[in-house]
Amino acid sequence: MAKLERAFDLTATAPKDPFAPYDAVFRFAHHPCVVEIKVRRNERERYPTYMLSEAKYNALCALDARGANALLAVQWTDQLGVVRLPVEHTVSTGGRYDRNDSLDVERVVLIPITAFIRVPE
């Protein structure tokens, strides 16, 4: 979160709702921007798309439709990237298959890596 604060020269606050579908709120001239923050243990270019739960994506897009800009921020091992939601994507089924838990597999959106804007360090 500190990298985003430095990059945008704004202070982030935590959501009031502990079950909110986002991790931080930034205010741009009295206009809220909600940000979901993810951390991945691979380089940005490892996969052609970024996978996000369709339920999470839809919740963030609903907030955007109500007037709060929605962003997805991903910290990869080599860089930080952000994308404004909604964004062009495809829908698929995905998740974790290594734990043999059917609840770990769900509908997901696949966002092209090229849609992300690199945040300067």
Secondary structure as UniProt FT lines:
FT   HELIX           2..8
FT   TURN            18..19
FT   STRAND          24..28
FT   TURN            29..30
FT   STRAND          31..39
FT   HELIX           44..46
FT   STRAND          49..53
FT   HELIX           54..65
FT   TURN            66..67
FT   STRAND          69..75
FT   STRAND          80..85
FT   STRAND          90..95
FT   TURN            98..99
FT   HELIX           102..104
FT   STRAND          105..112
FT   HELIX           113..115
FT   STRAND          117..119
//
